[in-house]
Amino acid sequence: MASAVADRDTFPKLLAAHARERGDAPAIREKDLGIWQSWTWREVAHEVRLLAAGLASRGFTRGMHLAVVGDNRPRLYWAQLATQALGGIPVPFYQDAPAHEMAFVFQNAEIGFAVVEDQEQADKLFEILPQCPTLKHVFYDDPRGFRHYRRDELTSYETLRAEGEAWLRDHPDFLEAEIAKGKGADTAIMLYTSGTTGNPKGVVLSYDNLVRSGEAYARLEGLTDREEVLAYLPMAWIGQNLFSYAQWLVVGFRINCPESAETVITDMREIGPTYYFAPPRVLEALLTQVTIRMEDAGWVKRWLFRHFMALARRVGSRILDGQPVSFGDRFQYALGGLAIYGPLRNALGMTRIRVAYTAGEAIGPDLFVFYRSLGINLKQLYGQTETCASVCVQHDGHVKPDTVGPPLEGVEVRVLDSGEIVLRCPGLFVEYHQNEEATREAKDAEGWYHTGDAGYFDADGHLKIIDRAKDVGKLSDGTLFAPKYLENKLKFFASIKEAVAFGDGRPEATAMINIDMQAVGDWAERRGIAYSGYQDLAAKPQVYELIRECVEKVNADLAADPKLCGSQVHRFVVLHKELDADDGELTRTRKVRRRYIAEKYESVVHALYSDMDHCWVEAQVRFEDGRTGSVRAQLAVKTARTFPPVAAKAA
């Protein structure tokens, strides 16, 4: 594993080292038209060299920002490296962000250059071009759809590459000199926050931040250059940048770009990753697919699945952690491995996984235990964009479903009297771009970063995250109310895709719920329930009863929790539309904008806390082509059974 010494303290220097030491080893693969294509470390270094020279020929210089927009593609990774080789700063964007959301970042970072994946992404930039006068150069990878474009700003990747090749003939030593100027304290990348309460903030991260964070995880897990990693998450997310970019360059393993979002599971089965990272929403979606398949199976398979999964939940995690388990249970678990667990891991593409992480938001304990019970070494970590996702992580043999583990090496964590978590760590960001006030609010004079999260350490020194500090509240009777905790428990059920809990300052907890169209649609079809679309399906009385069962199971579970037994969900509604980032209801990382939702659906919240059995709601939506419209519907308000603490086991 590389160390953060002078000749390896930046990503371009690390790339050069890998090209020297393992030049013919595969560095990156991409599936295109059903065929995996591979590039060695030496080939990657050559491509980056040509691309950097092309950018230099166009006037790109040290300190400039370059936008990267698209799915995970080798050429977009090379664009980031080429930018960094010239001392520039890449700014990756979420590929599904609409044009109007991108305008602020282009203005704030004064971006003059952009590399995009395809026509769709280029069109977004041309839409905001009048608002972004600094943007002069747009380079595209996929040529489809550009035949009749005549724009001065637009250039193909191949043209830029050819310009670089010509430019290098006249400046043969320029690039090596530029790379040598870089140092660990330089800015490596700028990632923008999701902007849940206002405009997003540009988080400035240095090479030292990312390299040292990548090294800490690599040492903990004993990572080697033989690891296989699937690079499928948004390039603008810190988790993707740390585990599929920074660690790729720190350790020298191979990353694999899937053909598309729709083929990720198939591609994952073909690759067989050994090191894996997934946010809870991805793990929830995989579990939903498993549940649907088992519901469609014959009664024998369903019985076997339920029998062996009950056994796995009881002993699977203990076997994985090396804890004592009876011979009988071990024997049955081995049989389950042949009949259920092994085929299921293979179907999920997780047969070869040695270590897997989840982070981004809290994961429901039931969901977490499900994967570990299959023998998948899934562990939780805690971090934020501002900390390079490197604060706490669970260690092998010491994994708990309700904590994020102890602090990583070199990380200091404190819990203030208010319950807020503050920390200092090697991955702590440099500053917020052009926002000194926000930087001072986040980092105090002693260098402690105020996370905004609430939590506490348990007796074993593991950190337990309750919720965002600003979201944790109390019911009117003083009972603790942690909305994210309730939402995660609801989302464990395959029928529930999203949930929004309310209750702070109220007499009881309530919830708005989104059904999972795939899971509930399959459930309805097997019962002969006809429906015409999401809104029609969500309003079916049978669906309300299905969701009521899920809510009541959560309430029965909460009754066993001494701290949260009073915050059971009393009333709920099933929303007529899916919560959507394009409608401002979710962030691009699918975090709920709870305050915005409460304002947008004020009539629904009012009905939840009254004796009304229905309410009318009208909401504005944004369609894929950019048009806006409104959807009006009548929602039923239903009551769920709640349980006194002593009734928890009886439910």
PyMOL commands that set and color helices and strands:
alter all, ss='L'
color gray80, all
select helices_A, chain A and resi 6-8+11-21+41-57+74-85+99-108+119-131+157-170+174-181+207-221+238-251+261-271+280-295+299-320+327-348+365-373+385-387+436-442+483-491+517-526+534-538+541-558+565-567+581-583+594-600+602-608+645-647
alter helices_A, ss='H'
color red, helices_A
select strands_A, chain A and resi 26-32+35-40+65-69+89-93+113-116+137-140+154-156+187-192+202-206+228-230+254-257+275-277+355-358+378-382+392-393+412-415+420-424+431-432+449-457+463-468+473-474+480-481+496-502+509-515+569-574+614-622+628-639
alter strands_A, ss='S'
color yellow, strands_A
deselect
rebuild
show_as cartoon
